[in-house]
Amino acid sequence: MTRLVKLGILLVLVLLIAGEVLGKTHKHATRKSKTKNHKHIKHPKNIKPPKKPSIIKSIKVAPTPKVSPTPSPSPSPKVVAPPQKGIPQPTSTKSSSIVAKTPQPASNGKNICRSYSQNFSEARIVEHTDYQNDPKTADWINLSGTKGTYSLDGGNLNMILQPPSSYEKITTQYHPYNSKLGTGLTLNSTYMIHYGKVSAKIKSSSLGGVVTAYITMSPNGDEIDWELVGNDTLHAQSNWYWNGVIEWGVHGGMHNVTAPGISDEFKTYTIDWTPEAITWLINGSPVRTLKQSDTLVDGVPHFPNHPSYIQLGIWDGSGAPGTAEWANGPIDWSQQKTNPRTLVSEIEIECDPTWNQVIN
């Protein structure tokens, strides 16, 4: 074999061997590349989708306005301020607690009632802590807790409003009022009346914020009122309640008074109470009549009809925005050199013998 042939054969063999080697190398590189690329491909894990946020309806609630608390009033006849638009109303204090036990009725079942006419020169007034539940021993019970709320002078009863221990005027968006109240007299009769006529001669305080009250009040909350408001000398106010149900501004009445005004002279205020009607009179002239038949609710008369005590009192109407506005207050105690007072010169009680066992 020639040398040239041998070299040709050798070259072919080399080329064959090189081609085989290159093929194996390419296959290996391809597998390695695929493996390497597979490792770098990160398939996402089985991740749960995020929870949807809870859907809560957004309800905007108007903030409750802050109202300064009404200080507890001292014992006094009930606040009867008519409702004022946008003005928080006072919590009913009702009339002073009646400390006397209800007298036993007479043997015939009638209420025992004492008919008499009296100025206060001989009035028997006892402190509530000393009263022994015997109406024969006293005419009136002082519920105020202090003898400083009244004096007897020349046959007149001076009902006195004592100042509070400290004076602070609270200003609100509605109407100012005082943080503390003065202490006034409340007298409670020892006998009750079940229909009849009651008259009192009164010259009331002229100071705005002072309220003079002359009412009948039964243990169950029947009530008939006369109220005289300071700094309103040409008006007197009447009111009534049944069975302790307080209805602001529903039953009140405003009555003109001819000059001289209620603070300038004594005027006689009368409650004439029968099973059929209540009549309020000033100096003997009727100014209002409430018929029992006009108080029917579902056929039931909501009309005062229970034996009632008689109360006389003076109280501080400065304790709540609505009350202070109604009472022409609040009282500016820093300007008062003397204590406000109301005078009562005489009271007359006429018991209806049809419904009462009358004594003198």
PyMOL commands that set and color helices and strands:
alter all, ss='L'
color gray80, all
select helices_A, chain A and resi 3-40+135-137+147-149+292-295+321-326+333-335
alter helices_A, ss='H'
color red, helices_A
select strands_A, chain A and resi 111-114+116-118+125-127+140-142+150-153+156-162+169-170+177-178+183-184+186-189+196-203+210-217+223-229+235-241+253-256+267-273+277-282+285-291+296-297+300-301+309-316+341-351+356-359
alter strands_A, ss='S'
color yellow, strands_A
deselect
rebuild
show_as cartoon
